[in-house]
């Protein structure tokens, strides 16, 4: 009989490892998910600290890593009507904030394609004094 190199499927145990899609360099100050410590953003990507999320203060970032995006929906925020999509941690699935997909007022166009992460869901990592 011919020997198979792989065990039968029912014997293979699938395990979900705690690896992230992206790791940010250790030499930079970073923000991580407070719930699972997955990297979320590099401090260099921070645009503003003066934003308001649904659960308090929030930061606006140019780009983020290790987040998934829900469907876009129109919401009336403090600065008017926007199309936003909730973002969540890819590792632990916690909702972190949202992505601005479209701003309906011209003064708010700079937010399009940017990300809000609420302070309640992130922690500072690496090189903070």
MDAnalysis code that builds the backbone (N, CA, C; Angstrom):
import MDAnalysis as mda
import numpy as np

u = mda.Universe.empty(387, n_residues=129, atom_resindex=np.repeat(np.arange(129), 3), trajectory=True)
u.add_TopologyAttr("name", ["N", "CA", "C"] * 129)
u.add_TopologyAttr("resid", np.arange(1, 130))
u.add_TopologyAttr("resname", ["UNK", "UNK", "UNK", "UNK", "UNK", "UNK", "UNK", "UNK", "UNK", "UNK", "UNK", "UNK", "UNK", "UNK", "UNK", "UNK", "UNK", "UNK", "UNK", "UNK", "UNK", "UNK", "UNK", "UNK", "UNK", "UNK", "UNK", "UNK", "UNK", "UNK", "UNK", "UNK", "UNK", "UNK", "UNK", "UNK", "UNK", "UNK", "UNK", "UNK", "UNK", "UNK", "UNK", "UNK", "UNK", "UNK", "UNK", "UNK", "UNK", "UNK", "UNK", "UNK", "UNK", "UNK", "UNK", "UNK", "UNK", "UNK", "UNK", "UNK", "UNK", "UNK", "UNK", "UNK", "UNK", "UNK", "UNK", "UNK", "UNK", "UNK", "UNK", "UNK", "UNK", "UNK", "UNK", "UNK", "UNK", "UNK", "UNK", "UNK", "UNK", "UNK", "UNK", "UNK", "UNK", "UNK", "UNK", "UNK", "UNK", "UNK", "UNK", "UNK", "UNK", "UNK", "UNK", "UNK", "UNK", "UNK", "UNK", "UNK", "UNK", "UNK", "UNK", "UNK", "UNK", "UNK", "UNK", "UNK", "UNK", "UNK", "UNK", "UNK", "UNK", "UNK", "UNK", "UNK", "UNK", "UNK", "UNK", "UNK", "UNK", "UNK", "UNK", "UNK", "UNK", "UNK", "UNK", "UNK", "UNK"])
u.atoms.positions = np.array([
    [0.828, -1.201, 0.000],
    [0.000, 0.000, 0.000],
    [0.873, 1.266, 0.000],
    [0.378, 2.281, -0.714],
    [1.123, 3.536, -0.841],
    [0.929, 4.383, 0.423],
    [2.019, 4.931, 0.958],
    [1.923, 5.748, 2.167],
    [1.660, 7.207, 1.817],
    [0.693, 7.772, 2.489],
    [0.368, 9.183, 2.296],
    [1.237, 10.013, 3.234],
    [1.729, 11.153, 2.733],
    [2.570, 12.008, 3.577],
    [1.747, 12.867, 4.517],
    [0.489, 13.111, 4.207],
    [-0.359, 13.951, 5.045],
    [-1.343, 13.091, 5.825],
    [-1.590, 13.447, 7.113],
    [-2.577, 12.688, 7.875],
    [-3.975, 12.964, 7.324],
    [-4.914, 12.079, 7.547],
    [-6.283, 12.330, 7.087],
    [-6.811, 13.634, 7.688],
    [-7.708, 14.298, 6.984],
    [-8.209, 15.608, 7.378],
    [-8.763, 15.621, 8.800],
    [-9.437, 14.546, 9.212],
    [-10.053, 14.555, 10.539],
    [-9.013, 14.551, 11.662],
    [-7.761, 14.243, 11.349],
    [-6.721, 14.234, 12.366],
    [-5.982, 15.570, 12.472],
    [-6.185, 16.452, 11.502],
    [-5.478, 17.731, 11.501],
    [-6.246, 18.729, 12.374],
    [-5.574, 19.242, 13.383],
    [-6.204, 20.248, 14.244],
    [-5.784, 21.632, 13.760],
    [-6.781, 22.461, 13.459],
    [-6.491, 23.822, 13.024],
    [-6.420, 24.717, 14.263],
    [-5.330, 25.453, 14.389],
    [-5.214, 26.372, 15.523],
    [-5.072, 27.782, 14.982],
    [-5.709, 28.711, 15.654],
    [-5.613, 30.110, 15.244],
    [-4.465, 30.743, 16.016],
    [-3.430, 31.130, 15.318],
    [-2.279, 31.716, 15.994],
    [-2.518, 33.199, 16.251],
    [-1.805, 33.738, 17.223],
    [-1.936, 35.146, 17.596],
    [-0.940, 35.993, 16.794],
    [-0.977, 35.901, 15.491],
    [-0.103, 36.734, 14.686],
    [-0.933, 37.818, 14.027],
    [-0.317, 38.949, 13.795],
    [-1.005, 40.071, 13.199],
    [-0.654, 40.151, 11.722],
    [-1.477, 40.846, 10.968],
    [-1.193, 41.011, 9.540],
    [0.036, 41.884, 9.349],
    [0.183, 42.887, 10.221],
    [1.305, 43.818, 10.059],
    [1.901, 44.168, 11.410],
    [3.209, 44.234, 11.458],
    [3.916, 44.699, 12.638],
    [4.567, 46.022, 12.279],
    [4.422, 46.995, 13.140],
    [5.065, 48.282, 12.904],
    [6.467, 48.233, 13.503],
    [7.416, 48.973, 12.931],
    [8.803, 48.916, 13.410],
    [8.925, 49.334, 14.877],
    [9.765, 48.631, 15.620],
    [9.960, 48.916, 17.039],
    [10.597, 50.274, 17.308],
    [11.227, 50.846, 16.303],
    [11.924, 52.109, 16.516],
    [10.957, 53.298, 16.551],
    [9.709, 53.080, 16.196],
    [8.735, 54.168, 16.177],
    [7.724, 54.019, 17.302],
    [7.209, 55.159, 17.758],
    [6.121, 55.134, 18.725],
    [4.867, 54.658, 17.989],
    [4.181, 53.718, 18.585],
    [3.013, 53.144, 17.928],
    [1.810, 53.134, 18.868],
    [0.655, 52.941, 18.275],
    [-0.588, 52.753, 19.020],
    [-1.053, 51.337, 18.757],
    [-1.513, 50.651, 19.825],
    [-1.958, 49.263, 19.716],
    [-3.355, 49.117, 20.292],
    [-4.008, 48.029, 19.926],
    [-5.325, 47.704, 20.473],
    [-5.174, 47.415, 21.967],
    [-5.962, 48.095, 22.792],
    [-5.858, 47.919, 24.243],
    [-6.321, 46.529, 24.672],
    [-7.124, 45.884, 23.838],
    [-7.709, 44.590, 24.185],
    [-6.788, 43.418, 23.852],
    [-6.028, 43.501, 22.741],
    [-5.185, 42.364, 22.344],
    [-3.754, 42.756, 21.974],
    [-3.456, 44.040, 21.994],
    [-2.122, 44.592, 21.692],
    [-1.692, 44.467, 20.229],
    [-2.625, 44.237, 19.323],
    [-2.286, 44.265, 17.892],
    [-1.903, 45.696, 17.530],
    [-0.881, 45.852, 16.718],
    [-0.494, 47.184, 16.257],
    [-1.625, 47.796, 15.430],
    [-1.855, 49.110, 15.618],
    [-2.909, 49.798, 14.876],
    [-2.380, 50.945, 14.029],
    [-1.457, 51.731, 14.588],
    [-0.995, 52.906, 13.847],
    [0.368, 53.354, 14.342],
    [1.094, 53.975, 13.443],
    [2.374, 54.591, 13.755],
    [2.095, 56.041, 14.149],
    [2.826, 56.550, 15.136],
    [2.629, 57.936, 15.587],
    [2.811, 58.940, 14.435],
    [3.641, 58.592, 13.463],
    [3.870, 59.478, 12.304],
    [2.613, 59.653, 11.458],
    [1.647, 58.756, 11.598],
    [0.400, 58.812, 10.823],
    [-0.700, 59.620, 11.530],
    [-0.402, 60.115, 12.733],
    [-1.384, 60.890, 13.497],
    [-1.567, 62.273, 12.875],
    [-2.827, 62.640, 12.616],
    [-3.147, 63.952, 12.060],
    [-3.637, 64.895, 13.149],
    [-4.549, 64.392, 14.001],
    [-5.159, 65.257, 15.016],
    [-5.590, 64.466, 16.239],
    [-5.441, 65.111, 17.406],
    [-5.885, 64.513, 18.667],
    [-7.196, 65.121, 19.132],
    [-7.775, 66.024, 18.346],
    [-8.958, 66.758, 18.812],
    [-10.244, 66.300, 18.137],
    [-10.464, 64.984, 18.155],
    [-11.681, 64.425, 17.584],
    [-12.524, 63.793, 18.677],
    [-13.792, 63.650, 18.380],
    [-14.740, 63.074, 19.329],
    [-15.304, 61.794, 18.725],
    [-15.196, 60.699, 19.470],
    [-15.783, 59.440, 19.035],
    [-17.091, 59.222, 19.762],
    [-17.702, 58.083, 19.549],
    [-18.964, 57.797, 20.227],
    [-18.755, 57.525, 21.715],
    [-17.523, 57.141, 22.096],
    [-17.214, 56.849, 23.498],
    [-16.150, 57.790, 24.065],
    [-16.123, 59.023, 23.590],
    [-15.155, 59.978, 24.120],
    [-14.137, 60.420, 23.090],
    [-12.985, 60.883, 23.585],
    [-11.959, 61.423, 22.706],
    [-11.434, 60.393, 21.719],
    [-11.003, 60.902, 20.563],
    [-10.505, 60.028, 19.501],
    [-9.415, 60.751, 18.723],
    [-8.570, 59.985, 18.052],
    [-7.493, 60.526, 17.221],
    [-7.804, 60.239, 15.753],
    [-7.376, 61.161, 14.886],
    [-7.522, 61.002, 13.439],
    [-6.170, 60.586, 12.860],
    [-6.169, 59.493, 12.093],
    [-4.949, 58.960, 11.482],
    [-5.061, 58.934, 9.958],
    [-3.908, 59.115, 9.307],
    [-3.805, 58.968, 7.860],
    [-4.009, 57.523, 7.437],
    [-3.351, 56.613, 8.144],
    [-3.440, 55.192, 7.802],
    [-3.342, 54.356, 9.063],
    [-3.909, 53.161, 9.000],
    [-3.899, 52.216, 10.109],
    [-3.590, 50.826, 9.561],
    [-3.228, 49.904, 10.456],
    [-2.963, 48.516, 10.059],
    [-3.789, 47.587, 10.946],
    [-3.946, 46.360, 10.501],
    [-4.631, 45.319, 11.273],
    [-6.081, 45.655, 11.606],
    [-6.734, 46.419, 10.734],
    [-8.152, 46.706, 10.963],
    [-8.981, 46.240, 9.773],
    [-10.203, 45.828, 10.093],
    [-11.173, 45.486, 9.065],
    [-12.180, 46.623, 8.981],
    [-12.892, 46.655, 7.884],
    [-13.822, 47.751, 7.620],
    [-15.210, 47.190, 7.348],
    [-16.204, 47.752, 8.030],
    [-17.591, 47.349, 7.794],
    [-18.162, 48.114, 6.610],
    [-19.459, 47.976, 6.356],
    [-20.101, 48.695, 5.248],
    [-20.251, 50.185, 5.576],
    [-20.157, 51.020, 4.557],
    [-20.311, 52.464, 4.754],
    [-21.777, 52.803, 4.977],
    [-22.014, 53.779, 5.831],
    [-23.366, 54.275, 6.058],
    [-23.299, 55.763, 6.356],
    [-24.378, 56.462, 6.053],
    [-24.416, 57.898, 6.302],
    [-24.764, 58.156, 7.757],
    [-23.975, 59.039, 8.380],
    [-24.222, 59.419, 9.772],
    [-24.070, 60.927, 9.912],
    [-24.901, 61.507, 10.759],
    [-24.743, 62.920, 11.093],
    [-23.822, 62.985, 12.310],
    [-22.609, 63.499, 12.095],
    [-21.626, 63.639, 13.163],
    [-21.601, 65.098, 13.614],
    [-20.755, 65.411, 14.578],
    [-20.678, 66.784, 15.095],
    [-20.371, 67.802, 14.002],
    [-19.660, 67.375, 12.964],
    [-19.264, 68.290, 11.887],
    [-20.109, 68.121, 10.630],
    [-21.281, 67.482, 10.759],
    [-22.167, 67.360, 9.616],
    [-22.322, 65.936, 9.123],
    [-22.938, 65.816, 7.940],
    [-23.225, 64.507, 7.354],
    [-21.988, 63.920, 6.691],
    [-21.692, 62.665, 7.038],
    [-20.563, 61.935, 6.448],
    [-21.013, 60.522, 6.120],
    [-20.355, 59.895, 5.148],
    [-20.480, 58.454, 4.933],
    [-19.274, 57.829, 5.628],
    [-19.527, 56.992, 6.622],
    [-18.453, 56.376, 7.398],
    [-18.650, 54.867, 7.454],
    [-17.561, 54.156, 7.672],
    [-17.595, 52.704, 7.840],
    [-16.903, 52.376, 9.155],
    [-17.554, 51.608, 10.005],
    [-16.923, 51.206, 11.265],
    [-15.670, 50.395, 10.968],
    [-14.633, 50.598, 11.788],
    [-13.418, 49.790, 11.676],
    [-13.286, 48.972, 12.955],
    [-12.716, 47.782, 12.809],
    [-12.561, 46.886, 13.954],
    [-11.189, 46.233, 13.898],
    [-10.719, 45.805, 15.055],
    [-9.438, 45.109, 15.150],
    [-9.572, 43.749, 14.477],
    [-8.697, 43.462, 13.525],
    [-8.730, 42.177, 12.816],
    [-8.418, 41.019, 13.751],
    [-7.706, 41.297, 14.837],
    [-7.301, 40.221, 15.737],
    [-8.396, 39.853, 16.731],
    [-8.966, 40.852, 17.434],
    [-9.950, 40.543, 18.477],
    [-11.367, 40.994, 18.129],
    [-11.536, 41.638, 16.959],
    [-12.852, 42.036, 16.422],
    [-13.542, 43.174, 17.192],
    [-12.831, 43.863, 18.084],
    [-13.405, 44.995, 18.795],
    [-13.569, 46.176, 17.838],
    [-14.722, 46.839, 17.874],
    [-14.916, 48.050, 17.081],
    [-14.066, 49.163, 17.690],
    [-13.256, 49.798, 16.847],
    [-12.285, 50.790, 17.316],
    [-12.691, 52.228, 17.001],
    [-13.418, 52.414, 15.923],
    [-13.767, 53.753, 15.456],
    [-14.379, 53.639, 14.074],
    [-13.977, 54.543, 13.161],
    [-14.530, 54.482, 11.815],
    [-13.577, 55.084, 10.787],
    [-13.889, 54.812, 9.531],
    [-13.170, 55.385, 8.396],
    [-14.124, 56.354, 7.705],
    [-13.609, 57.529, 7.371],
    [-14.406, 58.493, 6.615],
    [-14.348, 58.115, 5.143],
    [-15.473, 57.704, 4.582],
    [-15.534, 57.352, 3.169],
    [-15.876, 58.576, 2.314],
    [-16.773, 59.427, 2.819],
    [-17.204, 60.595, 2.042],
    [-17.681, 61.697, 2.978],
    [-17.247, 62.916, 2.692],
    [-17.724, 64.083, 3.433],
    [-18.626, 64.881, 2.495],
    [-19.783, 65.253, 2.968],
    [-20.751, 65.958, 2.123],
    [-20.529, 67.472, 2.108],
    [-19.784, 67.981, 3.103],
    [-19.489, 69.416, 3.134],
    [-18.044, 69.637, 2.693],
    [-17.831, 70.658, 1.862],
    [-16.494, 70.873, 1.294],
    [-15.430, 71.111, 2.361],
    [-15.798, 71.732, 3.467],
    [-14.814, 72.006, 4.518],
    [-14.354, 70.736, 5.236],
    [-15.055, 69.632, 5.023],
    [-14.736, 68.374, 5.700],
    [-14.067, 67.351, 4.781],
    [-13.811, 67.727, 3.521],
    [-13.256, 66.799, 2.528],
    [-11.900, 66.219, 2.945],
    [-11.132, 66.955, 3.767],
    [-9.802, 66.480, 4.173],
    [-9.871, 65.173, 4.972],
    [-11.031, 64.843, 5.502],
    [-11.189, 63.627, 6.306],
    [-11.360, 62.365, 5.457],
    [-11.717, 62.531, 4.197],
    [-11.999, 61.362, 3.353],
    [-10.791, 60.428, 3.278],
    [-11.052, 59.142, 3.507],
    [-9.986, 58.139, 3.479],
    [-9.181, 58.057, 4.760],
    [-9.522, 58.872, 5.757],
    [-8.798, 58.890, 7.037],
    [-9.561, 58.066, 8.072],
    [-8.898, 57.790, 9.201],
    [-9.434, 56.878, 10.204],
    [-9.507, 57.519, 11.583],
    [-10.592, 57.254, 12.293],
    [-10.768, 57.666, 13.687],
    [-10.584, 56.428, 14.560],
    [-9.724, 56.531, 15.571],
    [-9.637, 55.474, 16.585],
    [-9.881, 56.139, 17.937],
    [-10.804, 55.570, 18.701],
    [-11.142, 56.120, 20.002],
    [-10.068, 55.758, 21.031],
    [-9.748, 56.711, 21.895],
    [-8.734, 56.487, 22.931],
    [-9.082, 55.319, 23.838],
    [-10.371, 55.069, 24.022],
    [-10.808, 53.970, 24.896],
    [-10.331, 52.614, 24.390],
    [-9.929, 52.532, 23.106],
    [-9.570, 51.239, 22.520],
    [-8.100, 51.113, 22.137],
    [-7.289, 52.124, 22.473],
    [-5.874, 51.984, 22.091],
    [-4.942, 52.347, 23.231],
    [-3.746, 51.820, 23.106],
    [-2.702, 52.010, 24.105],
    [-1.420, 52.407, 23.368],
    [-0.601, 53.219, 24.019],
    [0.672, 53.630, 23.406],
    [1.696, 52.536, 23.642],
    [2.449, 52.212, 22.591],
    [3.517, 51.203, 22.685],
    [4.819, 51.782, 22.116],
    [5.924, 51.204, 22.536],
    [7.256, 51.481, 21.957],
    [7.712, 52.931, 22.065],
    [8.700, 53.173, 22.877],
    [9.416, 54.436, 22.850],
    [8.697, 55.661, 23.361],
    [7.632, 55.510, 24.124],
    [6.979, 56.682, 24.721],
    [7.712, 56.970, 26.023],
    [8.038, 58.228, 26.228],
    [8.776, 58.600, 27.459],
    [7.834, 58.736, 28.640],
])
